[in-house]
Amino acid sequence: RYQKWFMTRWGLSGPDGESLIPDLVRYICCVYHPPNEVIRSEVVQRWAAVGWLLKCAKTATCLANIKLAIFYDWLFFMPKEDTVMMVEPAALLITRSIPKWLDITVDLVEFMLAVADDWSAKYIDRCRRGVFNAAAECVNLRVIQSWAQVSANPQINPALRARLRAQLRGLCKGDTEAPAPEDVEAYSFNAHNIATPSPATTPAPNSPHSKAQTPDEVPALSPRSSTSDVDGGWEREGQVKAEG
């Protein structure tokens, strides 16, 4: 009944309701950063809400927009400027869907790896590094224990697991299979190809837009919130252990 109330409250059951879902996902990822008390409680967690909204998609276009909303912050993630709370829902949705909804895990991992290459040919290396940074931050702050939950899962396509090992090299602790050299060469990012943003166009550190900039030719999905706008932000980094 709560899902029915939610859909009515936010107009998701109306004819244009589906178009609002990506914005709700962006709000959950970028704005609603709950304190430790809520994270540790029995209330519906952000990753579960995002997963339910993902299931509400009725068209391929809406589904693609929702997945982009989930991973948008991964593309240019920089640990010193961004908060792990922006990428936590995706990481938890991927890993906690494995027991019952493996199809969601596979779909999201495929999208996560592909979007880094498809977002902009000019920024492939930067986007790959952003995805790696976000995945590493989730492991470093113990949001998840390891990406081996995916890379070592025999129920998942071997080719996808091989690419994950290569693209997230060093983050799959517990996976007994090492990344193949040819996969590492194909999917790793080249740090020398990552251009430094021009000082003239780089926002001030405290600016609401003090994130790595998206390509000018591709419109941003929605404004990104500053980590300073969130009550408490992730000052609790290292204290919250979402798993384990």
C-alpha positions as CSV (number, residue, x, y, z in Angstrom):
1,R,0.0,0.0,0.0
2,Y,2.9,2.3,0.6
3,Q,4.1,2.0,-3.0
4,K,0.6,2.8,-4.2
5,W,0.5,5.9,-1.9
6,F,4.0,6.9,-3.2
7,M,2.9,6.7,-6.8
8,T,-0.2,8.7,-6.1
9,R,1.6,11.3,-4.0
10,W,4.2,12.0,-6.7
11,G,2.0,11.6,-9.7
12,L,3.7,8.5,-11.0
13,S,0.5,6.8,-11.8
14,G,-0.6,9.6,-14.2
15,P,-0.1,9.6,-18.0
16,D,3.2,11.6,-17.6
17,G,4.3,10.1,-14.4
18,E,7.0,7.9,-15.9
19,S,8.9,11.0,-17.0
20,L,9.3,12.0,-13.3
21,I,11.1,8.8,-12.2
22,P,14.6,9.8,-13.4
23,D,14.3,13.1,-11.5
24,L,13.2,11.2,-8.3
25,V,16.2,8.9,-8.7
26,R,18.5,12.0,-9.1
27,Y,17.0,13.5,-5.9
28,I,17.6,10.3,-3.9
29,C,21.2,10.0,-5.1
30,C,22.2,13.7,-4.9
31,V,20.0,15.3,-2.2
32,Y,18.6,12.8,0.2
33,H,21.7,11.7,2.2
34,P,20.3,10.2,5.5
35,P,22.2,10.3,8.8
36,N,23.7,7.2,10.4
37,E,20.6,6.6,12.5
38,V,18.4,6.2,9.4
39,I,21.0,4.1,7.6
40,R,21.2,1.7,10.5
41,S,17.4,1.6,11.0
42,E,14.8,-0.7,9.4
43,V,13.3,1.9,7.2
44,V,13.4,1.5,3.4
45,Q,16.9,2.2,2.3
46,R,17.8,4.4,-0.7
47,W,19.1,1.5,-2.8
48,A,15.8,-0.4,-2.4
49,A,13.7,2.7,-3.3
50,V,15.9,3.2,-6.4
51,G,15.4,-0.5,-7.3
52,W,11.7,-0.2,-7.0
53,L,11.6,2.9,-9.2
54,L,13.7,1.1,-11.8
55,K,11.1,-1.6,-11.9
56,C,8.4,1.0,-12.5
57,A,9.7,1.8,-15.9
58,K,7.4,0.8,-18.7
59,T,9.3,1.9,-21.7
60,A,12.9,1.4,-22.9
61,T,13.5,5.1,-23.0
62,C,12.4,5.6,-19.4
63,L,14.5,2.6,-18.3
64,A,17.6,4.0,-20.0
65,N,17.0,7.5,-18.4
66,I,16.7,5.9,-15.0
67,K,19.9,4.0,-15.3
68,L,21.7,7.1,-16.5
69,A,20.2,8.9,-13.4
70,I,21.7,6.2,-11.2
71,F,25.2,6.3,-12.7
72,Y,25.4,9.9,-13.8
73,D,27.6,10.8,-10.8
74,W,29.9,7.9,-11.5
75,L,31.2,9.3,-14.8
76,F,33.3,12.1,-13.3
77,F,33.5,11.0,-9.7
78,M,36.5,12.5,-7.8
79,P,36.8,11.3,-4.2
80,K,38.2,14.7,-2.9
81,E,35.3,16.6,-4.3
82,D,32.4,14.2,-4.4
83,T,30.7,12.2,-1.6
84,V,30.3,8.5,-1.6
85,M,26.6,9.0,-0.8
86,M,26.0,9.9,-4.4
87,V,27.2,6.5,-5.7
88,E,26.2,4.3,-2.7
89,P,22.7,3.5,-4.0
90,A,24.0,2.0,-7.2
91,A,26.7,-0.1,-5.5
92,L,24.3,-1.5,-3.0
93,L,21.6,-2.1,-5.6
94,I,24.0,-4.1,-7.7
95,T,25.4,-6.3,-4.9
96,R,22.2,-6.8,-2.9
97,S,20.1,-7.8,-5.9
98,I,22.3,-10.8,-6.5
99,P,20.4,-13.3,-4.4
100,K,16.9,-12.7,-5.8
101,W,17.2,-10.3,-8.7
102,L,20.3,-11.2,-10.6
103,D,18.9,-9.8,-13.8
104,I,19.0,-6.3,-12.2
105,T,22.6,-6.8,-11.1
106,V,23.7,-7.9,-14.7
107,D,21.7,-5.1,-16.3
108,L,23.2,-2.4,-14.1
109,V,26.8,-3.7,-14.3
110,E,26.5,-3.8,-18.1
111,F,25.2,-0.3,-18.2
112,M,27.9,1.0,-15.7
113,L,30.7,-0.3,-17.8
114,A,29.2,0.7,-21.2
115,V,28.1,4.2,-20.3
116,A,31.8,5.2,-19.6
117,D,32.6,4.4,-23.2
118,D,29.3,5.6,-24.8
119,W,28.9,9.0,-23.0
120,S,31.5,10.8,-25.1
121,A,34.3,9.4,-27.3
122,K,36.4,12.4,-26.3
123,Y,36.1,11.6,-22.6
124,I,36.3,7.8,-22.5
125,D,39.4,7.7,-20.3
126,R,38.1,10.3,-17.9
127,C,34.7,8.5,-17.6
128,R,36.4,5.2,-17.1
129,R,38.5,6.7,-14.4
130,G,35.4,8.2,-12.8
131,V,33.7,4.9,-12.7
132,F,36.8,3.3,-11.2
133,N,37.0,6.1,-8.6
134,A,33.4,5.6,-7.6
135,A,33.7,1.8,-7.4
136,A,37.0,2.2,-5.4
137,E,35.4,4.7,-2.9
138,C,32.6,2.2,-2.2
139,V,35.2,-0.4,-1.3
140,N,37.5,1.9,0.6
141,L,34.6,3.2,2.8
142,R,33.2,-0.3,3.2
143,V,29.9,0.4,1.5
144,I,30.5,-3.0,-0.1
145,Q,33.3,-5.5,0.8
146,S,34.5,-6.2,-2.7
147,W,33.3,-6.2,-6.4
148,A,34.2,-9.9,-6.4
149,Q,30.6,-10.5,-5.4
150,V,29.9,-9.8,-9.1
151,S,33.2,-10.8,-10.8
152,A,33.4,-14.2,-9.2
153,N,29.7,-15.1,-9.5
154,P,29.4,-18.1,-11.8
155,Q,25.8,-17.3,-12.7
156,I,26.9,-14.1,-14.5
157,N,28.1,-14.1,-18.1
158,P,31.9,-14.8,-18.1
159,A,32.6,-12.0,-20.6
160,L,30.9,-9.5,-18.4
161,R,32.8,-10.7,-15.4
162,A,36.1,-10.6,-17.3
163,R,35.5,-7.0,-18.3
164,L,34.6,-6.1,-14.7
165,R,37.8,-7.6,-13.4
166,A,39.8,-5.6,-15.9
167,Q,38.0,-2.3,-15.6
168,L,37.9,-2.5,-11.8
169,R,41.3,-4.1,-11.4
170,G,42.4,-4.3,-7.8
171,L,38.8,-3.9,-6.5
172,C,37.7,-7.6,-6.8
173,K,39.5,-8.9,-3.7
174,G,38.4,-12.5,-3.2
175,D,38.1,-13.3,-6.9
176,T,40.6,-16.1,-7.6
177,E,40.7,-15.4,-11.3
178,A,43.1,-12.6,-12.4
179,P,42.1,-10.1,-15.1
180,A,43.4,-11.1,-18.5
181,P,46.1,-8.9,-19.9
182,E,44.2,-8.3,-23.2
183,D,41.1,-7.2,-21.2
184,V,43.2,-4.9,-19.1
185,E,44.6,-3.3,-22.2
186,A,41.2,-3.0,-23.8
187,Y,39.2,-1.6,-20.8
188,S,41.7,0.2,-18.6
189,F,41.8,4.0,-18.7
190,N,44.9,5.9,-19.8
191,A,45.8,8.6,-17.3
192,H,47.8,10.4,-20.0
193,N,44.7,10.9,-22.0
194,I,42.8,12.6,-19.2
195,A,42.9,16.4,-19.8
196,T,43.0,18.7,-16.8
197,P,40.0,21.2,-16.8
198,S,41.0,24.7,-17.7
199,P,41.2,27.0,-14.6
200,A,39.1,29.5,-16.5
201,T,36.2,27.1,-16.7
202,T,36.7,25.2,-13.4
203,P,34.2,26.3,-10.8
204,A,35.3,27.3,-7.3
205,P,35.6,24.5,-4.8
206,N,32.5,25.6,-2.9
207,S,30.4,26.1,-6.0
208,P,27.3,23.9,-6.4
209,H,28.8,22.8,-9.7
210,S,32.3,22.1,-8.4
211,K,32.3,18.7,-10.1
212,A,34.1,17.5,-13.2
213,Q,32.3,19.0,-16.1
214,T,30.3,17.0,-18.6
215,P,30.9,17.4,-22.4
216,D,29.4,20.6,-23.7
217,E,27.8,18.8,-26.6
218,V,25.8,16.5,-24.2
219,P,23.2,18.2,-21.9
220,A,23.3,17.4,-18.3
221,L,20.5,15.3,-17.0
222,S,19.7,17.5,-14.0
223,P,21.6,19.9,-11.7
224,R,24.0,18.2,-9.4
225,S,23.9,19.2,-5.7
226,S,26.9,20.3,-3.8
227,T,28.1,18.0,-1.0
228,S,27.9,21.1,1.3
229,D,24.2,21.3,0.7
230,V,23.5,18.1,2.5
231,D,22.8,17.9,6.2
232,G,25.9,16.2,7.6
233,G,27.1,15.2,4.1
234,W,29.4,12.2,4.4
235,E,31.3,13.5,7.4
236,R,30.6,10.0,8.7
237,E,32.9,8.5,6.1
238,G,34.6,5.4,7.4
239,Q,32.0,5.1,10.3
240,V,29.1,3.8,8.4
241,K,29.5,0.2,7.3
242,A,26.6,-0.6,5.0
243,E,27.6,-4.2,4.8
244,G,29.5,-6.6,7.1
